[in-house]
Amino acid sequence: MTATDRESGGGVGDQDALVDALVQFSYRTMGVLSRLAAENDLSLTQLRVLGILRDRRLRITAIADYLGLEKSTLSGLVDRAEKRGLVERAPSATDRRAVDVLLTASGHDLSSRLTAELRTELTPYTSTLAADEQQQVRSLLERMLGGDAL
């Protein structure tokens, strides 16, 4: 093992094992998310938007930037969710020229139900860890994501 390997957390084999574990868990998580989305006639992106908006209201541009989508693409997703009664547009509280997107009561209900179902589906994985280990995993994942959250 070289000094660089030690500094980076291990050799190539260790990195490969870490990447493999991340990919395997990602596949399991995506499987659950895909199933929940399909069962509720949502795209994965619509599911993400419901999750993002569950405790806040945001401008379309902020959501689009976070998801890496064009504003026009996200506007179409919001239009479809609005037709289903899941979201609504409202004047921004901070900028009279801007419009925010927020969940309706139905959108909140669906988002809460999906969050509970997701928690139920993923708890078997997290319950194998002690409370301090769960906190450590969360902290490490947040650090790996670089604080990239809304």
Secondary structure, 3 states (H helix, E strand, C coil): CCHHHHHCCCCHHHHHHHHHHHHHHHHHHHHHHHHHHHHCCCCHHHHHHHHHHCCCCEEHHHHHHHHCCCHHHHHHHHHHHHHCCCEEEEECCCCCCCEEEEECHHHHHHHHHHHHHHHHHHHHHHCCCCHHHHHHHHHHHHHHCCCCCC
